[in-house]
Amino acid sequence: MSKDVVVILPGGKVDHISVADDLKKVSYRNDQRSFLDMPIETYVLDGKEFLIAKFSELVTTRETEQAIRQFY
């Protein structure tokens, strides 16, 4: 089985990926060929739960919600 995750990357980039159910983090290669390891977290928006992975804890609530709304 898999689960869908909204990934928030540096530079305002957003991606939507499917990963194995048992994964707890997302490893993502950025433009400079370095890896970002981001934990998968649950985010509640409009009473629904979504899975997200953020490159930084400094990502704002507004940025997180805009990213989710791009795909749902």
For each residue, the residues with C-beta under 8 A, 3 or more apart:
1: 20 21
2: 18 19 20 21
3: 18 19 20 21 23 51
4: 16 17 18 51 71
5: 16 17 18 19 26 40 51 52 53
6: 14 15 16 50 51 52 53 67 68 70 71
7: 14 15 16 17 26 28 38 52 53
8: 13 14 52 53 54 55 59 63 64 67
9: 13 14 15 28 30 36 55
10: 13 30 36 55 56
11:
12: 63
13: 8 9 10
14: 6 7 8 9 67 70
15: 6 7 9 28
16: 4 5 6 7 70 71
17: 4 5 7 26
18: 2 3 4 5
19: 2 3 5 23 26 40
20: 1 2 3 23
21: 1 2 3
22:
23: 3 19 20 26 40
24: 39 40
25: 37 38 39 40 53
26: 5 7 17 19 23 37 38 40 53
27: 35 36 37 38
28: 7 9 15 35 36 37 38 53
29: 33 34 35 36
30: 9 10 33 34 35 36
31:
32:
33: 29 30
34: 29 30
35: 27 28 29 30
36: 9 10 27 28 29 30 55
37: 25 26 27 28
38: 7 25 26 27 28 53 54 55
39: 24 25 53
40: 5 19 23 24 25 26 51 52 53
41: 51 52 53 54
42: 49 50 51 52
43: 49 50 51 52 64 68
44: 47 48 49 50
45: 48 50 65 68 69
46:
47: 44
48: 44 45 72
49: 42 43 44
50: 6 42 43 44 45 68 72
51: 3 4 5 6 40 41 42 43
52: 5 6 7 8 40 41 42 43 64 67 68
53: 5 6 7 8 25 26 28 38 39 40 41
54: 8 38 41 57 59 64
55: 8 9 10 36 38 59
56: 10 59
57: 54
58:
59: 8 54 55 56 63 64
60: 63 64
61: 64 65
62: 65 66
63: 8 12 59 60 66 67
64: 8 43 52 54 59 60 61 67 68
65: 45 61 62 68 69
66: 62 63 69 70
67: 6 8 14 52 63 64 70 71
68: 6 43 45 50 52 64 65 71 72
69: 45 65 66 72
70: 6 14 16 66 67
71: 4 6 16 67 68
72: 48 50 68 69
